[in-house]
Amino acid sequence: MPEHIIVGIDEVGRGPLAGPVVAACVYIPDQNLPFLTDATDSKKLSKKRREALDILIRKHCIFSIAEIAPCHIDEINILQATMRAMEKAVSQLPFIPDMIYVDGNRVPSHLPCPAEAIIKGDAKVKQIACASIIAKVYRDAIMERLSNEFPHYGWETNSGYGSKKHLDAIQKYGVTTHHRHSFAPVRKHVQAA
């Protein structure tokens, strides 16, 4: 291992009405990997490019992924669940980093080393960009699998966000165990039922 290990963390899925919140943590052993020039905020990449980069990141980098289920999000709130997912991702790495860069404006309180929050970090720091990509591909795959079981909600395309199709389906078919009952549109439906 090199002397100074820097990792990046990002999360995906804070806003959706359904599905887990997912955090990924990435260490890049070789900063000269050619694909890194394309690594940026996962939302700015096409699905095809994200999936291609996901394969390369998994092959060439050291990473971990953690998720917090909707029932736990409801128990502790989405901010705490996001922080917990990030802490869990770091704890699953096979080493303790020297420094962690976190996308956003908050640093989880239980990290094993110094950390710095970087706003729009997924567009500025390659480690965060790579974490953003693998977290999104991982979470999108979860939502696509769940959409096979619950086809009415359109999760394969909306990833659990409150699209018109998703909101209409909640009205028509109700909510599932994969919905976040503490989120306003879901909570209103549950209270009205």
C-alpha positions in Angstrom: 0.0 0.0 0.0 1.2 3.5 -0.7 2.1 5.9 2.1 -1.0 8.1 1.7 -4.3 6.5 1.0 -7.0 8.8 -0.1 -10.6 7.5 -0.6 -13.7 9.2 -1.9 -17.3 8.6 -0.7 -20.6 9.4 -2.4 -24.2 8.4 -1.9 -27.1 7.8 -4.2 -30.7 7.8 -3.4 -31.4 10.4 -0.8 -34.5 11.8 -2.6 -36.4 8.8 -3.9 -39.7 7.6 -2.3 -38.7 4.0 -2.5 -35.6 1.8 -2.2 -32.4 2.0 -0.1 -29.9 4.8 0.2 -26.5 3.6 -1.1 -23.0 4.8 -0.3 -19.8 3.8 -2.1 -16.2 4.3 -1.1 -13.4 4.1 -3.6 -9.6 4.0 -3.5 -7.8 4.5 -6.8 -4.4 2.7 -6.7 -3.2 4.2 -10.0 -4.1 7.8 -10.9 -2.9 7.2 -14.5 -5.7 4.8 -15.4 -7.0 6.0 -18.8 -10.7 5.6 -18.0 -10.4 8.2 -15.1 -10.5 11.0 -17.6 -14.2 10.1 -18.1 -15.0 9.7 -14.4 -17.3 12.5 -13.3 -20.7 13.0 -11.6 -22.7 9.9 -12.4 -25.8 11.9 -13.3 -23.9 13.6 -16.2 -23.0 10.2 -17.8 -25.3 8.1 -20.0 -26.4 4.8 -18.5 -24.2 2.9 -21.0 -21.1 4.9 -20.1 -21.8 4.6 -16.4 -22.1 0.8 -16.7 -18.9 0.6 -18.7 -17.0 2.7 -16.2 -18.5 0.7 -13.3 -16.9 -2.4 -14.7 -13.5 -0.7 -15.0 -13.7 0.9 -11.5 -14.6 -2.5 -10.0 -11.7 -4.1 -11.8 -8.9 -1.5 -11.1 -9.9 0.1 -7.8 -10.5 -1.0 -4.2 -14.1 -0.2 -3.2 -16.9 -1.0 -0.9 -20.7 -0.4 -1.1 -23.2 -0.1 1.7 -27.0 0.3 1.7 -29.5 1.3 4.3 -33.0 -0.1 3.8 -36.2 2.0 3.7 -37.4 0.8 7.1 -34.2 2.1 8.7 -34.5 5.3 6.8 -37.9 5.7 8.4 -36.6 5.0 11.8 -33.6 7.4 11.8 -34.3 9.9 9.0 -32.7 10.1 5.6 -29.7 12.3 6.7 -28.7 9.9 9.5 -29.3 6.9 7.2 -27.0 8.6 4.6 -24.3 9.2 7.2 -24.6 5.6 8.4 -24.3 4.2 4.9 -21.1 6.2 4.4 -19.6 5.0 7.7 -20.6 1.4 6.9 -18.9 1.7 3.4 -15.7 2.9 5.0 -15.7 0.3 7.7 -15.9 -2.4 5.0 -12.7 -1.4 3.3 -9.7 -3.7 3.8 -7.6 -0.8 5.3 -8.0 2.4 7.2 -7.5 5.4 4.8 -5.4 8.4 5.7 -7.9 10.8 4.3 -11.5 10.7 3.1 -13.1 13.1 0.7 -16.9 13.2 1.0 -19.3 14.5 -1.6 -21.5 17.3 -0.2 -21.4 19.6 2.8 -21.3 17.2 5.7 -18.9 14.6 7.0 -20.2 11.6 8.9 -19.2 11.7 12.6 -17.9 8.2 13.0 -15.0 7.9 10.5 -11.6 6.3 11.4 -9.5 9.1 9.9 -9.6 12.8 8.9 -12.2 13.7 6.3 -13.3 16.7 4.3 -16.6 17.5 2.7 -16.4 18.8 -0.9 -19.5 20.4 -2.5 -19.9 19.0 -6.0 -17.0 16.7 -5.2 -18.2 14.2 -7.7 -17.2 16.6 -10.5 -13.9 17.7 -8.8 -12.3 14.6 -7.1 -11.8 11.4 -9.1 -12.2 9.1 -6.0 -15.7 10.7 -5.4 -16.6 10.5 -9.1 -15.8 6.8 -9.1 -17.8 6.3 -5.9 -20.7 8.2 -7.4 -20.7 5.9 -10.5 -20.6 2.6 -8.8 -23.1 3.6 -6.2 -25.6 4.7 -8.9 -25.1 1.6 -11.0 -25.5 -0.6 -7.9 -28.7 1.2 -6.8 -30.2 1.4 -10.2 -29.8 -2.4 -10.5 -31.6 -2.9 -7.2 -34.5 -0.8 -8.4 -34.6 -2.6 -11.7 -34.8 -6.0 -9.9 -37.6 -4.7 -7.6 -39.5 -3.4 -10.6 -39.9 -7.0 -11.8 -41.7 -7.7 -8.6 -43.6 -4.5 -8.5 -44.1 -3.4 -12.1 -46.7 -0.7 -11.6 -44.3 1.9 -10.1 -41.9 2.3 -13.0 -38.8 1.9 -10.8 -36.8 0.6 -13.7 -36.9 4.1 -15.2 -37.5 6.5 -12.2 -35.3 4.7 -9.7 -37.9 5.2 -7.0 -38.1 9.0 -7.4 -41.6 10.6 -7.3 -42.3 10.7 -11.0 -45.9 11.0 -12.2 -46.1 7.3 -13.0 -44.8 6.5 -9.5 -47.2 8.8 -7.7 -50.1 7.6 -9.7 -49.3 4.0 -8.9 -49.1 4.8 -5.2 -52.6 6.2 -5.4 -53.9 3.2 -7.4 -52.0 0.3 -5.9 -50.9 1.6 -2.5 -47.4 1.4 -1.0 -44.9 -1.5 -0.6 -42.4 -2.5 2.0 -39.8 -0.9 -0.3 -41.4 2.6 0.1 -40.2 5.1 2.6 -43.2 5.7 4.8 -41.7 8.8 6.4 -41.5 10.6 3.0 -44.4 13.0 2.5 -46.2 11.6 -0.6 -46.0 8.0 0.9 -46.9 9.2 4.4 -50.0 11.1 3.1 -51.2 8.0 1.3 -50.6 5.7 4.4 -52.4 8.2 6.6 -55.3 8.5 4.2 -55.7 4.8 3.8 
